[in-house]
Amino acid sequence: MMARRLSRSAALVALALVPNLAVAQGREVTGKVLRAQGDVPLAEATISEVGGLGLTRSGPDGSFRIRVVAGDVRLLVRAIGYQRKEVVVNAGETNVEVRLTEDPFRLEEVVVTGQTTTLEKRNATTAVAKIATEEINNAPAQALEQAMQGKVLGATISMNSGAPGGGGQVTIRGVTSILGQGQPLFVVDGTIISNDALSAGANSVTGAGSRTTATGIGGSQDALVNRLADLNPNEIESVEVLKSAAATAIYGSRATNGVVVIRTKRGSPGTPSFHLTGRLGTERAYRLLGTRQFTTVEQVLGIPYGNGAPDPANLLDQLYPNGQITVPTHDYQKEFYD
């Protein structure tokens, strides 16, 4: 009798576990992640099962495959630079298409904080200011430093001269040294570069550098050119400025004055796009020298050097018997600007 009861109990437990086993086995859901505008596939998007263990990432073509529990489930889709979105997948559905909208606030933006280190902006331990390529190329500038003026909070950017790319100085954390180097560390695509200003030697050639010595030497007035002038602003994707002293944990003591991380443009998957920018301007002279116009012979004879010409009166009388000068006068300077 006892053995019969035990067998019945085991059978009931086995029947109770059947639905749970079915739930544990789950089902497979496939889909595709696209951008809301343009139907461009989004690669490396994260797809997770809300309240479950399912987790995967989209491929280069935006497609994904995830294992979820049986029944109705909710999928959370995330991508850098896009708004999160939850979609409901019913029990009978096996394929789903998700369209993400770009996030104007870029709350999950990835920022570069080192040569090979990236992290989400919300988790960054150092103050980061980012300048996009649209802000850099919004107006023409002689150098990258000049394009950064007024776009980085707390940074003092000044140009020493009007020479193209000449003598720009960037101070991020205030005056840190009287005699030492005060400019930040510049990193381009993970490579540290020198932004030392080089003298062209014009003062030495012309002798304008020093009148008290036999040979002139270049100085701060010698049209110094920074190495950042070698970079084409149109090829820059973004400029990120690390302003706090925490950047020294990544780049060492050279980052005491801050770090300027420059990322250049690279190819990206998707539909080819072309951008054309045109500028149209006019030049107008505020004041011209003007050209004197003579209408009578008496006006010509009245100028100081008119009577000094060889017999000017007879010549003018022959050319203009009635005393009126009818030859048109051309103001070439006015015609050039008009």
C-alpha positions as CSV (number, residue, x, y, z in Angstrom):
1,M,0.0,0.0,0.0
2,M,2.8,2.4,0.9
3,A,4.7,1.6,-2.4
4,R,1.5,2.3,-4.4
5,R,1.2,5.7,-2.7
6,L,4.8,6.6,-3.4
7,S,4.3,5.7,-7.1
8,R,1.3,7.9,-7.3
9,S,3.1,10.8,-5.7
10,A,6.0,10.5,-8.1
11,A,3.6,10.5,-11.1
12,L,1.9,13.7,-9.8
13,V,5.3,15.4,-9.3
14,A,6.3,14.4,-12.9
15,L,3.1,15.8,-14.3
16,A,3.6,19.1,-12.4
17,L,7.1,19.5,-13.8
18,V,6.0,19.0,-17.5
19,P,4.8,22.7,-17.9
20,N,7.9,24.0,-16.2
21,L,10.1,22.0,-18.5
22,A,8.2,23.3,-21.5
23,V,8.7,26.9,-20.2
24,A,12.4,26.2,-19.6
25,Q,12.9,24.9,-23.1
26,G,11.4,28.1,-24.5
27,R,11.4,29.2,-28.1
28,E,13.6,31.1,-30.6
29,V,12.8,34.5,-31.9
30,T,14.5,36.1,-34.8
31,G,14.3,39.7,-36.0
32,K,16.0,42.8,-37.3
33,V,17.0,46.2,-35.8
34,L,16.6,49.2,-38.2
35,R,16.9,52.9,-37.9
36,A,13.6,54.6,-37.9
37,Q,14.6,57.0,-40.7
38,G,16.1,55.5,-43.8
39,D,15.7,51.8,-42.9
40,V,19.4,51.5,-42.2
41,P,20.4,48.3,-40.3
42,L,21.8,48.9,-36.9
43,A,24.7,46.7,-35.9
44,E,25.9,45.9,-32.4
45,A,22.4,46.7,-30.9
46,T,21.7,44.9,-27.6
47,I,18.5,42.8,-27.4
48,S,17.6,41.4,-24.0
49,E,14.6,39.6,-22.6
50,V,12.8,41.6,-19.9
51,G,12.7,39.5,-16.8
52,G,14.5,36.6,-18.5
53,L,17.9,35.4,-19.3
54,G,17.8,35.9,-23.1
55,L,20.5,38.2,-24.4
56,T,22.1,38.8,-27.8
57,R,23.5,41.5,-30.2
58,S,22.5,42.4,-33.7
59,G,24.9,41.5,-36.6
60,P,26.3,43.8,-39.3
61,D,23.0,43.6,-41.2
62,G,20.9,44.3,-38.1
63,S,19.6,40.7,-37.7
64,F,19.5,38.9,-34.4
65,R,18.5,35.5,-32.9
66,I,17.5,35.2,-29.3
67,R,16.3,32.3,-27.1
68,V,13.3,33.3,-24.9
69,V,10.8,31.6,-22.7
70,A,7.5,30.3,-24.1
71,G,4.5,32.6,-24.1
72,D,4.3,36.3,-24.4
73,V,7.6,38.1,-23.8
74,R,9.0,41.6,-23.9
75,L,12.3,42.5,-25.6
76,L,14.4,45.5,-24.7
77,V,16.4,46.9,-27.6
78,R,19.2,49.4,-27.0
79,A,21.8,51.0,-29.3
80,I,24.3,53.7,-28.7
81,G,22.9,57.1,-29.8
82,Y,19.3,55.8,-30.0
83,Q,16.3,55.7,-27.7
84,R,15.6,52.4,-25.9
85,K,12.5,50.5,-27.1
86,E,10.5,47.7,-25.6
87,V,8.6,45.4,-28.0
88,V,6.0,42.7,-27.1
89,V,6.4,39.4,-28.8
90,N,3.3,37.2,-28.6
91,A,3.5,33.5,-28.1
92,G,2.7,32.8,-31.7
93,E,5.3,35.2,-33.2
94,T,8.7,34.0,-34.3
95,N,10.0,37.1,-36.1
96,V,10.0,40.8,-35.1
97,E,11.3,44.0,-36.6
98,V,12.4,46.9,-34.4
99,R,12.9,50.5,-35.5
100,L,14.9,52.8,-33.2
101,T,14.7,56.5,-33.1
102,E,17.9,58.6,-32.7
103,D,18.3,60.1,-29.3
104,P,19.0,63.8,-29.5
105,F,20.3,63.9,-25.9
106,R,22.8,61.0,-26.5
107,L,22.5,59.8,-22.9
108,E,24.3,56.6,-23.7
109,E,27.0,58.2,-25.8
110,V,30.4,56.4,-25.8
111,V,33.3,58.8,-25.1
112,V,37.0,58.1,-25.6
113,T,38.9,58.4,-22.3
114,G,42.1,56.7,-23.4
115,Q,44.0,55.3,-26.2
116,T,42.1,52.0,-26.1
117,T,39.6,52.8,-23.4
118,T,35.9,53.6,-23.9
119,L,33.0,53.9,-21.5
120,E,29.5,55.2,-21.3
121,K,29.3,59.0,-20.6
122,R,27.0,58.5,-17.7
123,N,29.7,56.4,-16.0
124,A,32.7,58.6,-16.9
125,T,34.8,59.6,-13.9
126,T,36.3,62.6,-15.6
127,A,34.6,65.8,-17.0
128,V,34.3,65.4,-20.7
129,A,33.3,68.1,-23.3
130,K,32.6,67.0,-26.8
131,I,32.6,69.0,-30.0
132,A,31.0,67.4,-33.1
133,T,32.3,67.9,-36.6
134,E,29.3,70.1,-37.4
135,E,30.3,72.6,-34.8
136,I,34.0,72.5,-35.9
137,N,33.2,73.2,-39.6
138,N,30.2,75.5,-39.0
139,A,32.4,78.5,-39.9
140,P,35.8,78.6,-41.6
141,A,38.8,78.9,-39.2
142,Q,42.5,79.3,-39.6
143,A,43.3,76.5,-37.2
144,L,41.6,73.8,-35.1
145,E,42.2,75.8,-31.9
146,Q,40.3,78.8,-33.4
147,A,37.4,76.5,-34.3
148,M,37.2,75.3,-30.7
149,Q,36.9,78.8,-29.3
150,G,33.8,79.3,-27.2
151,K,32.7,75.7,-27.5
152,V,34.5,74.2,-24.5
153,L,33.2,75.3,-21.1
154,G,36.1,76.5,-18.9
155,A,38.7,76.4,-21.6
156,T,40.7,79.5,-22.6
157,I,41.7,79.4,-26.2
158,S,43.6,82.3,-27.8
159,M,45.4,83.0,-31.0
160,N,48.8,84.8,-30.8
161,S,48.9,86.0,-34.4
162,G,46.8,86.2,-37.6
163,A,49.0,83.8,-39.5
164,P,47.2,80.7,-40.8
165,G,47.4,78.1,-38.0
166,G,49.8,80.2,-36.1
167,G,50.4,80.4,-32.4
168,G,47.2,79.0,-30.9
169,Q,47.2,78.4,-27.1
170,V,44.8,76.2,-25.2
171,T,44.4,76.4,-21.4
172,I,42.0,74.0,-19.8
173,R,42.7,73.9,-16.1
174,G,44.0,77.4,-15.7
175,V,47.6,78.5,-15.2
176,T,49.4,75.4,-13.9
177,S,53.0,76.5,-14.4
178,I,54.9,79.7,-14.9
179,L,57.9,78.4,-16.7
180,G,56.8,74.9,-17.7
181,Q,54.5,73.7,-20.4
182,G,50.8,74.8,-20.0
183,Q,49.1,73.3,-23.0
184,P,47.1,70.1,-22.8
185,L,48.1,66.7,-24.2
186,F,46.8,66.1,-27.7
187,V,45.8,62.6,-28.8
188,V,44.8,61.8,-32.4
189,D,43.3,58.4,-33.0
190,G,45.1,57.0,-30.0
191,T,48.5,58.5,-30.9
192,I,50.0,61.3,-28.8
193,I,51.2,64.2,-31.0
194,S,53.3,67.2,-30.3
195,N,51.7,70.6,-30.7
196,D,54.9,72.6,-30.3
197,A,55.0,75.8,-32.3
198,L,57.7,75.9,-35.0
199,S,59.3,79.1,-36.1
200,A,59.6,79.8,-39.9
201,G,62.7,81.9,-39.3
202,A,61.4,84.9,-41.1
203,N,62.8,87.2,-38.5
204,S,66.3,85.7,-39.0
205,V,66.1,86.2,-42.7
206,T,64.9,89.8,-42.6
207,G,66.9,90.7,-39.5
208,A,63.7,91.9,-37.7
209,G,64.2,89.5,-34.8
210,S,66.9,91.5,-33.2
211,R,68.5,94.8,-34.2
212,T,71.2,94.7,-31.5
213,T,72.9,91.5,-32.6
214,A,74.5,90.6,-35.9
215,T,72.0,87.8,-36.5
216,G,68.3,88.0,-35.8
217,I,66.5,85.2,-34.0
218,G,63.0,84.0,-34.2
219,G,60.6,84.9,-31.5
220,S,57.0,84.9,-30.5
221,Q,56.3,87.4,-33.4
222,D,57.8,85.1,-36.0
223,A,54.5,83.7,-37.4
224,L,54.7,80.5,-35.3
225,V,52.7,77.6,-36.6
226,N,51.3,74.8,-34.4
227,R,51.3,71.2,-35.5
228,L,47.5,71.0,-35.2
229,A,47.4,73.2,-38.3
230,D,48.4,70.0,-40.2
231,L,45.0,68.5,-39.5
232,N,42.1,69.1,-41.9
233,P,39.1,70.1,-39.9
234,N,36.8,68.4,-42.5
235,E,38.4,65.1,-41.7
236,I,37.7,65.3,-37.9
237,E,34.8,63.3,-36.5
238,S,34.8,64.8,-33.0
239,V,37.0,66.5,-30.4
240,E,36.6,65.4,-26.8
241,V,38.3,67.4,-24.0
242,L,39.1,65.7,-20.7
243,K,39.2,68.5,-18.2
244,S,39.7,67.0,-14.8
245,A,42.9,65.7,-13.2
246,A,41.6,62.2,-13.3
247,A,42.9,61.9,-16.9
248,T,46.4,61.4,-15.4
249,A,45.3,57.9,-14.5
250,I,45.1,57.0,-18.2
251,Y,47.8,59.2,-19.8
252,G,50.2,59.8,-16.9
253,S,51.6,63.1,-15.6
254,R,51.6,64.6,-19.1
255,A,47.8,64.9,-18.8
256,T,48.0,67.2,-15.8
257,N,46.9,70.1,-18.0
258,G,44.0,68.1,-19.5
259,V,43.7,66.0,-22.7
260,V,42.3,66.8,-26.1
261,V,41.2,63.6,-27.8
262,I,40.7,64.0,-31.6
263,R,38.9,61.3,-33.6
264,T,39.1,61.3,-37.4
265,K,36.3,60.2,-39.7
266,R,36.2,56.6,-40.8
267,G,33.9,54.6,-43.1
268,S,30.7,53.3,-41.6
269,P,28.2,50.6,-42.8
270,G,25.0,51.7,-44.4
271,T,23.6,53.5,-47.4
272,P,26.2,55.9,-49.0
273,S,25.5,59.5,-48.4
274,F,26.9,62.7,-49.8
275,H,27.0,66.1,-48.2
276,L,27.6,69.3,-50.2
277,T,28.2,72.6,-48.5
278,G,28.4,75.9,-50.4
279,R,29.1,79.4,-49.2
280,L,28.3,82.6,-51.0
281,G,29.5,86.0,-50.0
282,T,30.0,89.6,-51.4
283,E,32.6,92.2,-50.9
284,R,31.8,95.9,-50.9
285,A,34.2,98.8,-50.6
286,Y,33.2,101.4,-48.0
287,R,35.3,104.2,-49.4
288,L,36.9,104.5,-52.8
289,L,39.6,107.0,-54.0
290,G,37.4,108.2,-56.8
291,T,38.3,109.7,-60.2
292,R,38.0,113.4,-61.2
293,Q,35.8,114.0,-64.2
294,F,36.4,117.1,-66.4
295,T,33.5,118.5,-68.4
296,T,34.9,121.8,-69.6
297,V,38.3,123.0,-71.0
298,E,38.4,125.6,-68.2
299,Q,38.5,122.9,-65.6
300,V,41.5,121.3,-67.3
301,L,43.4,124.6,-67.5
302,G,42.6,125.3,-63.8
303,I,44.6,122.4,-62.5
304,P,48.1,123.3,-61.3
305,Y,49.9,121.4,-64.0
306,G,47.5,122.3,-66.8
307,N,49.2,125.5,-67.9
308,G,52.6,123.9,-67.8
309,A,51.8,121.6,-70.8
310,P,53.1,122.7,-74.2
311,D,50.4,125.0,-75.6
312,P,47.5,123.2,-73.9
313,A,44.9,125.8,-74.8
314,N,45.3,125.5,-78.6
315,L,45.3,121.7,-78.3
316,L,42.1,121.6,-76.2
317,D,40.5,124.2,-78.5
318,Q,41.2,122.0,-81.5
319,L,39.8,118.9,-79.7
320,Y,36.8,120.6,-78.1
321,P,35.9,123.8,-80.2
322,N,32.8,124.4,-78.1
323,G,34.7,124.2,-74.8
324,Q,32.7,121.1,-73.6
325,I,34.6,117.9,-73.0
326,T,32.5,115.0,-74.2
327,V,34.9,112.1,-73.7
328,P,33.5,109.6,-71.2
329,T,35.5,109.1,-68.0
330,H,35.9,105.6,-66.6
331,D,36.3,105.1,-62.8
332,Y,38.0,101.7,-63.1
333,Q,38.1,101.2,-59.3
334,K,34.4,101.7,-59.0
335,E,33.7,99.5,-61.9
336,F,35.9,96.8,-60.4
337,Y,33.9,96.7,-57.1
338,D,30.5,97.1,-58.8
